[in-house]
Amino acid sequence: MRRVAITGFGIISPVGNSVRETWDAVVGCRSGLGPITYFDASTFPTRIAGEVKQFRFWDFWKARGSSYRLPSNLSQTSKLSIHAACEAWDHAGLARARIDPERLGVYIGAGKGESLGDLEFLGAFFPRCIRADGSVDLERFVAEALKRYDGSGEIEVEPGRIMVHLAELFNARGPVSTCLTACAAGAQAVGEALRIIRCGEADVMIAGGSHSMITPQSIMGFCLLNALSTDNDRPQQASRPFDKTRNGFVLSEGAAVLILEELEFARQRGAEIFAELAGYGCTCDAFRVTDPHPDGTGQALAMRRSLDDAGIDLDLIDYINAHGTSTADNDETETLAIKKVFGERAYKVPVSSTKSVTGHLIAAAGALETVFCALAIRHGTLPPTINYQESDPACDLDYVPNTPREARVRAALTNSFGFGGQNTSLVIRAL
């Protein structure tokens, strides 16, 4: 079976606009969460999020000097993905490599970004379309909407546009696809890219996730589900996975991209290899749209499948990067699932949730946390779960509380569980 090497990373997140900045913040326990500035959230129950800071995309793009022409109405999600992909491409040294374009592919996990259905768009004219009797003047509504309609802008917020831009930017003519499985999307895209290289359809894959959905609709929707933390007065402490006082996740934005290469291809071109992407498991709870199955069966099966796919023993897993959203249901269920898989050894395997620092990047989360696993292997450092103060009897594993830990990591497991019961686990191991 063709083996797959990880040869490059790119990250932009609420705690840094590069891999180094982000990793330094994670192991330095520096949260990137704060008040929402993208819109007036003063009337919302949740008024905090993880926004990317000092992100001047067009300055970055101009300095890069690329001949590829980007549309001026590029979505935030696309901007983030291009930024991360360019860093990953450079990090892997692919600009100097000789790659057959037909052996180069793209697989990106993404989600819907800004849209013309946004409240701001409708709010600009809809009130003027209401007659005195409360009915809607449809003729005026259509006329007013068409004045503001931007067809190309609406196309740009579609998740599939990201893969198109990356394919054209890097001349990738091999397999190109987008994964839309909510919070599992980034990890699932990486796993599917692994399969594509294994089966011989590509030698190099640009894989990862990107998402920006800090909008009134998204915040409103998650608030209605009681999924978000309402600790608005202390945003940096709001995300506290596995802590007894946890009360919801913090929505964030960002992108993470990995360069995956067939191992011998990478070796022949002299690439630096950071780790091996060794296993991928994917399942569905088929239970409920917003809640994981309480017995953790689907999550446990995803972990088992990734371990079986990697062909490694449980005893080789030295670290688990948990989905760890800081919601009551997820953290308890994931803890239970880990125990189902690892048995008594579950209490000896360090588990942490880096969402305590970065917040939840939704479709980008799994890819970001895959990078963190590779960096944990490279640096021999386990990232911590910050804000962990009060233990929960239902969450009784070793969550690497509050400070990073030096440790040898032979192999790591990362979990990503999305709405709809989508479960994805990946195994990354040292080479």
Buried (B, 14 or more C-beta within 10 A) or exposed (E): EEBBBBBBBBBBBBBBBBBEBBBEBBBEBBBBBBEBEBBEBEEBBBBBBBBBBEBEBEEBBEEEEEEEEBEEBBBBBBBBBBBBBBBBBBBBBBEEBEBEEBBBBBBBBBBBBBBBEBEEBBEBBBEEBEEEEEEEEEEBBEEBBEEEEEEEBBBBBBBBBBBBBBBBBBEBEBBBBBBBBBBBBBBBBBBBBBBBBBEEBBBBBBBBBBBBBBBBBBBBEBBEBEBBBBBBEEBBBBBBBBBBEBBBBBBBBBBBBBBBBBBEBBEEBEBEBBBBBBBBBBBBBEBEEEBBBEBBBBBBBBBBBBBEBBEBEBEBBBBBBBBBBBBBBBBBBBBBBBBBBBEEEBEEBBBBBBBBBBBBBBBBBBBBBBBBBBBBBBBBBBBBBBBBEEEBEEBEBBBBBEEBBEEEBEBBBBBBBBBBBBBBBBBBBBB
